[in-house]
């Protein structure tokens, strides 16, 4: 009996401490420095507060994965090349995929109503098994999930789809899975028990505290780097010229020539990828030949996850752009993922885009062009220019946030 009383007292004291700590936090993550939107950080991406507080009237969210970390020190990365990027927020790093983006965008659906979202689709998402449990767990955001499920404008059918996928993909993390199940019980099954409600509120507060401290710490440690990237790069006249020249097609041809010239000096291999990347593949060339022969992009849970993403955006009155990223066609042919196999993905995405009447930019037509990718899949100088063109067009389309 004494042990039970002691545990009860300890629990009450802990709850009081958490409450006091909660009251001491401001949760202010709104940055006066516009570059936070382009901060390539998994901590920012997983924080509802960090994203929601930095949305303005002209915001466009760009969802993607590891490509955001490539080329940031070049003239051609959207952070440097597009002056509009001061109003753009990127969400995504390695292993982010459609279902995670559906949760993230749905969580800020009210703030994004009437605005635009671009999703950069990597072909590597569409393998047979889709996103893996370990990758989903790695990029899962508790705070975004809570706000997604509490968003009354998202149809119950979509919430049930996300709930089922999330519970399944978190099967290897019982602690996180139990939090998701509790959230689902509260918001979908309408569990009104006092115990469940109290536990749910506590978990939400703890999650918010944890993410706030994590983001603030990461921001403090990275501040000079992330806020200095654009400032330092603009010291180069080439960057200033790129920003100015990109506005009309004639000068854009000059920008393309500059990008090609810069790439040629760094590429001396038959696949026209960056030498630094090729040297990592070269020792394994023989082993990698035909390594994708048995792989296809015909069927994947990713297609259903992408449809869920689009339907979530539609429910929030958000305009959607799908961009299929190019790959190094010559390299993929070598590994056995030949053009005819890759075209299945292009066709499937085109069908989805038509089904939901969303914009689709298929950049797979660039697969065999020179210096588009720095390695097998990530955009290089010319690749980023082509992607930037499509994003700017979408941003300024009639009714867009850019007006």
C-alpha positions in Angstrom: 0.0 0.0 0.0 2.9 2.3 0.9 4.5 1.6 -2.5 1.2 2.5 -4.3 1.0 5.8 -2.4 4.6 6.6 -3.1 4.1 6.0 -6.8 0.9 8.1 -6.8 2.8 11.0 -5.1 5.7 10.7 -7.5 3.3 10.8 -10.4 1.6 13.9 -9.1 4.9 15.6 -8.5 6.1 14.7 -12.0 2.9 16.0 -13.5 3.3 19.3 -11.6 6.9 19.6 -12.8 5.8 19.0 -16.4 3.1 21.6 -16.1 5.5 24.2 -14.6 7.9 23.5 -17.4 5.2 23.7 -20.0 4.2 27.2 -18.7 7.8 28.4 -18.9 8.0 27.7 -22.7 6.9 30.2 -25.3 6.9 27.8 -28.3 7.8 30.7 -30.5 9.4 29.3 -33.6 8.6 32.1 -36.0 11.8 33.2 -37.6 12.5 36.7 -38.9 15.1 35.2 -41.2 13.3 34.0 -44.3 15.9 31.3 -44.9 14.4 29.0 -42.2 11.9 27.7 -44.8 14.7 26.3 -46.8 16.6 24.9 -43.8 17.3 21.3 -44.7 16.6 19.8 -41.2 14.7 16.7 -40.2 14.0 18.5 -36.9 12.2 21.4 -38.6 10.4 18.9 -40.9 9.1 16.9 -38.0 7.9 19.9 -36.0 4.3 21.2 -36.4 5.2 24.5 -34.7 8.3 25.1 -36.8 6.3 24.7 -40.0 2.9 26.2 -39.1 4.4 29.4 -37.5 6.4 30.2 -40.6 3.6 30.0 -43.1 2.7 33.3 -44.6 0.2 34.5 -47.3 2.7 33.7 -50.1 3.9 30.3 -48.8 4.4 27.3 -51.1 5.4 24.0 -49.5 7.8 21.8 -51.4 7.7 18.2 -50.3 10.6 15.8 -51.2 13.4 13.8 -49.8 17.2 13.7 -50.0 17.5 15.9 -53.1 17.1 19.0 -50.9 20.6 18.4 -49.4 22.3 18.2 -52.8 23.7 21.3 -54.5 23.0 23.7 -51.7 26.4 25.3 -52.2 25.8 25.9 -55.9 24.2 28.7 -57.8 21.5 26.4 -59.0 19.8 25.1 -55.9 16.4 26.7 -55.5 17.5 28.3 -52.2 20.0 30.3 -54.2 18.5 30.6 -57.7 14.9 31.4 -56.9 14.2 34.7 -55.1 10.7 33.2 -54.4 12.4 30.7 -52.0 12.0 33.3 -49.2 8.4 32.2 -49.2 9.0 28.5 -49.8 9.1 25.8 -47.1 10.8 22.5 -47.9 9.7 19.4 -46.0 11.8 16.3 -46.6 15.1 14.6 -46.2 16.3 11.1 -46.9 13.5 8.5 -46.6 10.6 10.9 -46.6 7.8 9.6 -48.8 4.2 10.4 -49.7 2.4 9.1 -46.6 4.6 11.2 -44.3 4.0 14.2 -46.5 0.3 13.6 -46.4 0.5 13.8 -42.6 2.7 16.9 -42.6 0.6 18.9 -45.1 -2.7 17.8 -43.5 -1.5 18.9 -40.1 -1.2 22.5 -41.5 -4.1 22.3 -43.8 -6.0 25.2 -42.3 -3.0 27.5 -42.7 -2.4 26.3 -46.3 -5.9 26.6 -47.5 -5.9 28.3 -50.9 -2.2 27.9 -51.3 0.1 25.5 -53.2 2.1 22.4 -52.6 4.7 20.8 -54.9 5.8 17.3 -54.3 9.1 16.1 -55.9 8.6 12.4 -56.6 11.7 10.3 -56.5 11.4 7.1 -58.6 13.1 5.2 -55.8 10.0 5.6 -53.7 8.0 3.3 -56.0 9.7 -0.1 -55.5 7.4 -3.0 -54.7 7.3 -2.7 -50.9 7.0 1.1 -50.7 8.3 2.9 -47.7 9.9 0.6 -45.1 8.9 0.5 -41.4 12.3 1.7 -40.3 12.3 4.7 -42.6 8.7 5.6 -41.7 9.6 5.4 -38.0 12.7 7.5 -38.6 10.8 10.4 -40.2 7.5 10.1 -38.3 6.4 13.3 -36.5 4.2 12.9 -33.4 3.1 16.5 -33.4 2.1 16.5 -37.0 0.2 13.3 -36.6 -1.8 14.7 -33.7 -2.7 17.8 -35.6 -3.5 15.8 -38.7 -6.0 13.6 -36.8 -7.5 16.7 -35.0 -8.0 18.5 -38.3 -11.8 18.3 -38.7 -11.7 19.2 -42.4 -9.9 16.0 -43.3 -12.4 13.3 -44.2 -12.6 10.3 -41.8 -11.9 7.9 -44.6 -8.5 9.5 -45.2 -7.7 9.5 -41.5 -8.6 5.8 -41.3 -6.2 5.1 -44.2 -3.4 7.0 -42.6 -4.1 5.4 -39.2 -4.0 1.9 -40.6 -0.8 2.6 -42.5 0.9 4.2 -39.5 0.0 1.5 -37.1 1.3 -1.1 -39.5 4.6 0.8 -40.3 5.3 1.4 -36.6 5.1 -2.3 -35.8 8.7 -2.4 -34.7 8.4 0.5 -32.2 5.7 -0.5 -29.7 6.1 2.8 -27.7 5.4 5.0 -30.7 2.8 2.6 -32.1 0.9 2.8 -28.7 0.9 6.6 -28.9 -0.5 6.4 -32.4 -3.2 3.9 -31.4 -4.2 6.1 -28.5 -4.5 9.1 -30.9 -6.6 7.0 -33.3 -8.8 5.8 -30.5 -9.4 9.4 -29.3 -10.0 10.9 -32.7 -11.5 8.1 -34.7 -13.2 5.7 -32.2 -14.2 8.6 -29.9 -12.8 7.1 -26.7 -14.1 9.5 -24.1 -12.7 7.9 -21.0 -11.0 10.3 -18.6 -7.9 8.2 -18.4 -7.4 8.0 -22.1 -8.0 11.8 -22.5 -5.6 12.7 -19.7 -2.9 10.4 -21.2 -3.5 11.8 -24.6 -3.1 15.4 -23.5 0.0 14.5 -21.6 1.6 12.8 -24.6 0.8 15.8 -26.8 2.4 18.3 -24.4 5.5 16.1 -24.0 5.8 15.7 -27.7 5.6 19.5 -28.2 8.1 20.2 -25.5 10.5 17.6 -26.9 10.3 19.0 -30.5 10.5 22.6 -29.4 13.7 22.0 -27.4 15.2 19.8 -30.3 14.4 22.4 -33.0 15.7 25.3 -30.9 18.9 23.5 -30.1 19.5 22.4 -33.7 18.7 25.9 -34.9 21.2 27.4 -32.4 23.9 25.0 -33.4 23.3 25.4 -37.1 22.4 29.1 -37.2 25.6 30.5 -38.7 25.5 27.8 -41.4 21.9 27.9 -42.5 21.4 31.6 -42.3 24.8 32.3 -43.8 24.4 30.0 -46.8 22.5 32.4 -49.0 24.3 35.5 -47.7 27.7 34.1 -48.4 26.8 32.7 -51.8 25.3 36.0 -53.0 28.7 37.5 -52.7 29.4 35.7 -55.9 28.3 37.7 -59.0 27.3 34.5 -60.6 24.5 34.0 -58.1 23.3 37.5 -58.5 23.3 37.1 -62.3 21.5 33.7 -62.0 18.7 35.3 -60.0 18.3 38.1 -62.5 18.9 36.2 -65.7 16.4 33.4 -64.8 13.5 35.8 -65.3 13.6 35.7 -69.1 14.2 32.8 -71.5 17.0 34.4 -73.5 19.2 34.9 -70.5 18.1 31.5 -69.1 19.9 30.0 -72.1 23.1 31.7 -70.8 22.4 30.3 -67.4 22.1 26.8 -68.9 25.4 27.3 -70.7 27.1 28.3 -67.4 25.6 25.3 -65.6 26.8 23.0 -68.3 30.3 24.5 -68.3 30.5 24.1 -64.5 29.4 20.5 -64.8 31.8 19.5 -67.5 34.8 20.6 -65.4 33.6 18.1 -62.7 32.6 15.2 -64.8 35.0 12.9 -66.8 33.0 9.6 -66.8 30.8 7.9 -69.4 27.7 8.4 -67.2 28.1 12.2 -67.1 27.6 12.2 -63.4 29.8 14.1 -60.9 33.3 12.4 -60.7 33.1 12.5 -56.9 29.9 10.4 -57.0 31.2 8.1 -59.7 34.3 7.3 -57.8 32.1 5.8 -55.1 30.5 3.5 -57.6 33.5 2.6 -59.6 34.9 -0.1 -57.3 31.6 -1.9 -57.5 30.8 -1.5 -61.2 30.9 -5.2 -61.9 28.7 -6.1 -59.0 26.1 -3.4 -59.8 25.7 -4.4 -63.4 22.1 -5.8 -63.7 21.5 -5.3 -60.0 18.0 -3.9 -60.8 17.0 -6.6 -63.4 14.3 -8.1 -61.1 13.0 -4.7 -59.9 10.0 -2.9 -61.2 7.9 0.2 -60.5 4.7 -1.4 -61.7 3.1 -1.9 -58.4 3.8 -0.3 -55.0 1.9 0.9 -51.9 3.4 4.3 -52.8 0.8 4.8 -55.4 -2.0 4.6 -52.9 0.0 6.7 -50.5 0.4 9.4 -53.2 -3.3 9.3 -53.9 -3.9 9.8 -50.2 -1.6 12.8 -50.3 -3.5 14.4 -53.2 -6.9 13.8 -51.5 -5.7 15.3 -48.3 -4.6 18.4 -50.2 -7.9 18.5 -52.1 -9.8 18.4 -48.8 -7.8 21.5 -47.7 -8.3 23.4 -50.9 -4.6 23.2 -51.7 -3.4 23.2 -55.3 -1.0 20.3 -56.1 1.9 19.9 -58.5 3.6 16.5 -59.0 7.1 16.6 -60.4 8.7 13.3 -61.3 12.4 13.7 -60.8 14.8 12.6 -63.5 17.3 9.8 -63.0 20.6 9.0 -64.7 19.1 6.9 -67.6 22.4 5.5 -68.8 23.3 4.3 -65.3 19.8 2.8 -64.7 20.0 1.0 -68.1 23.4 -0.5 -66.9 21.8 -1.7 -63.6 18.8 -3.3 -65.4 16.1 -0.7 -64.7 15.7 0.0 -68.4 13.7 2.8 -70.1 10.7 0.6 -70.8 10.5 -0.4 -67.1 10.8 3.2 -66.0 8.1 4.4 -68.3 5.6 2.4 -66.4 6.1 4.8 -63.5 5.6 7.9 -65.8 2.4 6.4 -67.1 1.0 5.5 -63.7 1.7 9.0 -62.3 0.1 10.6 -65.4 -3.0 8.5 -64.8 -3.1 9.6 -61.1 -2.7 13.3 -62.1 -5.5 13.1 -64.6 -7.7 11.3 -62.1 -7.4 14.1 -59.6 -6.9 16.9 -62.1 -3.6 18.1 -60.7 -0.5 19.4 -62.5 2.1 16.8 -63.5 5.6 17.6 -64.7 7.3 14.5 -66.0 11.0 15.2 -66.0 11.9 11.6 -66.8 12.3 12.9 -70.4 15.6 14.4 -69.2 16.9 10.9 -68.1 19.4 10.8 -71.0 20.4 14.5 -71.1 23.9 15.5 -70.0 24.7 16.6 -66.4 21.2 16.4 -65.1 22.0 14.3 -62.1 25.1 14.4 -59.8 24.9 10.6 -59.2 22.2 8.0 -60.1 19.2 10.0 -58.8 20.0 13.4 -57.3 19.6 16.7 -59.3 22.8 18.4 -60.4 23.2 21.9 -61.8 21.2 21.5 -65.0 18.7 19.3 -63.2 18.0 21.9 -60.6 17.5 24.6 -63.3 14.8 22.4 -65.0 13.1 21.7 -61.6 13.2 25.4 -60.7 11.6 26.3 -63.9 8.6 24.0 -63.3 8.2 25.1 -59.6 8.3 28.8 -60.6 5.7 28.3 -63.3 3.4 26.5 -60.9 3.9 29.2 -58.2 2.9 32.0 -60.5 0.0 30.2 -62.2 -3.3 32.0 -62.0 -4.6 32.1 -58.4 -1.2 31.1 -57.1 0.5 32.2 -53.9 3.1 34.1 -55.9 0.6 36.8 -56.9 
